[in-house]
Amino acid sequence: MLPQHRRRGAGQALLICALNHARIRASEFEFEAQQEGFPLYFEALLPVHDPGSEGLAAKFEMQPSDEHTLKV
């Protein structure tokens, strides 16, 4: 993102929308996953070299992970 467009809340708004969408979609199969003992995880890929990514991740208590997730 260009420096003049940073710190306007766009990244936060997009991440909120993405997480809400993931939660809505997860509700469709959350009960079955819990019954089978499968945990549900939300994953967001943020740019590594963008200085705003770290602060945005911290706001949402997100932790970096090298763990591979199952692609459905």
N, C-alpha and C positions, 0 to 999 in steps of 0.2 A: 504494500500500500504506500502511496506517496506520502511523504511527511506532512504535507499541508492538510491531508485528510485524516490524520490519526487523532485519537483522543476525542472522537465524536460519538462513540457508543455503537458504531456499526458492528464491530466484531462481537460485542456483548449481545446485541440484539439477535445476530445470526446464530450465535451459540445457544441462546435461550430457545429460539425457535427449533433448532436442530434437536436439542435435548427433549423439548416438549413433544416433538414429533416421534422421537424414539420411544418415549414413555407411553404414548398413545398406542403405537404399534406393538410394544411389548405387552400391553395389557391384553392383547388378543391371545397370547399364549403363556402368560405369566403363571396362571393357575396350574396348567399342565406341567410346566417346568418345575414349579415348586413341589408338585406331587412326585415327580421323578427324581427330585434332589439336584436339579441342574440350576446353578446360579445364573443370574442375568447380569450382564455387564454392558455399560454404554461406553462407546469409544468415539473420541473426537480427534481427528488428525489436525494438528495446528502446525503452522510453518516453523521449522526449527530456527531459522536465521532471522525471524522477525522479532524485534525487541519487544513488541507488545504481546506476544504469545505467552510468555512466562507470567506476566501480570494477569492476563485474562484467565489462564489456567488456575492461578492461585485464587482468584475471586470465586471460582466454582469448586474449589477444593479438589481439583483434578491432579493426579499424580502421573508422571511419565512412566511408561512401561515399555520394555523390550519384548514382552510376552506376545506371542502370535495368537490372534483370535480366530475363531471358527467363522469362515465365510459361508453364509447361507444363501 
